[in-house]
Amino acid sequence: MRFLTEFPPSFEAIKIVKSGISPQEIAELFYKLLSEENKEEWLKCFTAHHQSVADRYGSSPDFYWRAYQRAKYTYKYISGRDEIGDTRCKFWFQRIKSDGKETGMPLPITVIRDTDSGGEWRVDVATI
């Protein structure tokens, strides 16, 4: 398991969801945009289905956004890719409190190759 204190340098260059980014990049971008409270761009990290229901109370994006607003953690990538077939990957992140200390257990995020998004990697399930 590799532990990072910051996002990798290659990731820092990515500020928006764009075509062709890797599963790890979309997972990291999900938490980065959430921490920056860039909701418009953050929603683009989700699968097409989740984007289509994002404005509904209780949808996954709605729940994640409201949970983040209460907690205000930042997140750090801690562990690589657990592949689940050719179209699904899981990554692990750690919550970081405002004082810089880690809190809780590592959080999984599942990224899938979304056929409704042109085969791009998008977030299916996350933990906030």
N, C-alpha and C positions, 0 to 999 in steps of 0.2 A: 504494500500500500504506500502510495507516495502522498506526502502532505505538502501543500503549497500555502504560502501566506498571502500571495497575490495571484491574480489571474495571469496565465502565461502571456509573454510579450505578444505572441501572434494574436491572442484574443483581444488585447487592448485596442488593436486597430479596428475591430468590428464593433460598430456602434448601432447598426440597424440590421434588421432581418433582411437577408438577401438570398438570392438563388445560389445554390451550390455549397452552402456552409455545412460543415460536418455535424454529426450528432452531438459531439462534445461541445462544439461551438454554440449550437442552439440551446443546449442545456445551460451553459454558462451565461449566455446572453439573457435567458429567461430570468435568472436571479439578478443579474446586473441591472437590467431595465426595471425590474420590480423595485430594487433598492434605490434606483434613481427616480422612482415614481413616474416613469414614462409609460403611462397606461396605453396610449395609442400604439406605440411601437411594441410594447410588451405583449399585447393581444395577438400580434402577428406571429409570435412564437408558437402559438397553439395550432392544433390540427384545424382543418376547415370546419369540422363539426363544432368544436368548442368555440371557434370564432363566431359561428352563426347563432349561438345561444348565449353569448357573453353578456348581453344586456338583461338577461332573465335572472331574477332573484333566485339564489340557490344553485345556479349553474356552477360548474367547477371554476371558471374564471372569476365569477362574482365572489364565490366563497374565498378563493385564494387572495383576491385583492382586499376584501374586507378583513381577512385574518392578518394580512401584512400590515394594514393600517393600524391594527391594535398592537402588534408586536414590534414593528420597526427594526427587525434584525437585518444584518447584512449576512452574506453567505460566502463560503469559501469552498472551492472544489477540493475534494480530498482523495478521491479514488476513481480509478479508470473504469473502463467500459466492461459491463457484463452483457455479452451478446445473448439475445434470446431469439435465435433464428437470424435470418438475413434482414429483417425489417423492424427489429425492436432492440433497443439498447437501454441499459440502466446505468446511471451514474450516481455518485454519492457526494453530498455536500454537508458542510457543518454550519450551524447557526452561530453567529457572532453577535454578542450583546454590544451595546453602545460603549461599554468600558473596554472592549477589545477581547474579552474572555469568551471562550467557546462555551456553549450551553447545549444540553441535551444530547441525544444520540444522533449519529449520522442520518441524513435525510436522503431517501431515494427519489430520483426523478426518472421517468420512463419516456423515452423519445422513440417515435415510430416514423417509418417512411410512409407518409400520408399520400395515398393515391389521389385523394380529392384536392391536394395541393401540388399536383404535378409531380408526385414522387419525392418531394422535398422532405427532409427530416423536420419534424415538428413535435412539440411537447404533447403527450397524451395524458400522463398522470404525474403530478408533482406533490411535494410535501412542503408546507410553509412553516 
